[in-house]
């Protein structure tokens, strides 16, 4: 097994988008998340992941830890790790996870994860990919493939997918955003397939504020 390469998360860097977009908005992040209905989105993603006792699970871009904590509570027998480059968000995540065992949070970038090859059974990503530029997206997809065991799965939910007429003007406006536009159509499946995953869309639904949410399952092929 190849050990992970030296990771950049320990550097004094600020080249990331904070969980709430601005550091000053971080205290309101969890309230905003509830208003936007992210608890239901997280529940759906965890259900799709089919977590089992003994699995190692990692969330990429965990923010203040809500999805990571939900995964742990849904499957107490799994080891669950949340990663994010924002140390302020991680402090909040660690505070919320107090009293839970088998869960931890680490500072790390999606494109540079401090873990050995083939060391996880499941990866989770919620509303993270649309924040990344093209080069970083490709590097993050390659890292996800690297740390997954053969047959392991990455479960993604993000803004994007195929727009419907029923999504209306707001949905079209959201997808015209340069960040979200990378996810439109088959943007996410194409990204993950280029990295070496087998990927398919699991579900897609309109969202009253952020346009369209689409769920994907990407599997690292067996040898």
N, C-alpha and C positions, 0 to 999 in steps of 0.2 A: 504494500500500500504506500503510495506517495504521500509524504507529509505536505501540509499546506505551505505555500510560499509566504515570505514575510509580508505581513499585512499592514495597510496604511492607516488603520483606524486609530493607532496610537499617536499619529502625527497631530500637530496643532493646526487643524484644517477647518474651514467653514464653508467648503464647497458642497453644501447640501441644502435642501429645502426643509426648514423645520416642519414639524408635524402639522402646525396650524398655519403654515405659510410664512409667518413672522414670529420671532421669538416672543414678542410682546403679547401675542395672542394665545400662547401656550396654556395659560391658566383657564381659558375658555374652551379648550379643545374638546374635552370630554362632553361638555354640555352641547357643543355644536354637533358632535358625533351622534349623540342621542336624538337630537332634533332631526338630523338627516337620516335616521333609521339604521345606522350602522350595526347596532346589536343584532337585528334580524339578518342582516347581510353576513355578519360573522357566524351566526348560528348555522346558516345555510352552507357556508364554506366548510365549517368543521364537520358538518354532517356528510358532505360530499367526500371529505378526506378519509372517512372510515377508520378513525384512529383505533389502535388496539394496544393492550398492555404490552410493555416491553419495547415498544417502538421509540425511536428517537425522532423528535419533531422540531423543526426550526421555522420561525417566522422571519422573513426578510423584510426589514422596514417596519418594525413593530410600533413605532411611535410611543405612546404612553402605555402600551401593553395590553390593550383590551382583548384583542384576538388571541394573543398568547395565553392570557389568563383563562379565557373561555375554553381554549383547547385543553388546558390542564384540568379544569373542572369537569369537562365532559369525559375525559379519559385520565383519571388519577394515576393509572399504572404506566403512563408514558412519561418519558423524560422530555421536557419541553423547554426550548430556548428561544428567546426573542432577541433580535439584533437590530440596531439602529445607529446611525452616525451621530445622533443628537444626544449629548450627555444630559441635557436638561430634561428631555422626555424620558430618558431611562431612569432618572431619579424618581420621577412620578410612577413609572411602571413598577419599580422595585418596592415602592411604598405600598402600592395597591396589592402586590403579591405577598405581602407580609403574612406569615402563618401557613403558606403553602409550601410543601416540600417537592423536590424534583422539578423545580422551575428556576430559571435564572435569566438574567439579561446581560447582554454584551454590547459594547460599542464596536461597530463594524460597518463597513460599506458593502452594498449589495454586490459590487464588482470585485470585492477583495475580502472574502470570508475566511476567518481564522480557524478553519477546521480541515481535517485530513480528507483525502479522497474517499468516496463511498462510505460516509459515516452517518448518513441519515436515511430514514425510511419515508418521511414525509416532509415537504416544504410547503409553507403557506405564504401567500402574498396578497394583500388587500389594499387597493387604491395606491399602489406604489409605483408601478411601471410607468405611468403617464408623467411622473416627475423627472424621468431620466432622459438625457439626450441620446441620440442614436448610438454613438460609440459606447456609452455607458450601459445602455440596454443590452447590447450584444455581449459585453463583458459580463454583465450580471447573469444573463442566460447561460453563458458558458460556466460560470461559477456554480450555478444551481445544478447543472448536469454533473459537474465534477464531484460535488459532495453527496449526491444521491447514490444509494446503492442500486445496482441493476434491478429493475422492476419497481424501484421506488417512484413516488409520484410528487409532482409539484401541482398545487391547487391555487389558482389565481382568480381573483375577481377584480375588475377594473372598469373604468369608464371606457366605452368603445363597443366594437362589434358592428353588426349590420343595422343601420338605421331603418326605422319603419316610418311610413307616413304619419302614423298615429303618435310618433314621438314629438311632433309639433315643432314650432319655431325655437323654443328654448333648447330642445334636444339638438337641433341643427346648429344653433349658436355654440353650444358646448363642444360639439365635435369639430367646429371650425377653430377652436382654440389650438394654437400650435402644439401644446403638450398633448392634448387628447387626440389630435388628428393622427398621431402615430399609431394609435390603437384602433382606428376606424377599419371597418371591413375585416379582413383576415390579418390585420397588422400583428396581433399578438400570436396567433398560431404560426404565422410565417417566421416571426422572430424565434420562437421556441423550436420549430422544426429545423431552422438553419443551425441551431446550436446542437442538434442531434436528438431532440425529443420526438416522441410520437405524441401528437396533441390533437384534442378535439374540443369543441364547444359543448358544455354541459347544459347551460341554460342562459337565457337573456331576458331582461325585463326593463321596462321604462322606469325612470326615477323622476319624481316631480321637480327636483332641483338640478341634478347633475347630468340629466339626459338619459343615458342608457347604461345599465350595468350588465356586464357579460361575465359568465363563469367559465373557466377552462380547466381541463385536466391534462397534464403533460406527464408522460411516463418515460423514464430512462429505459431503453430497451434492454432485455436480458441478453447476456452474451451468447 
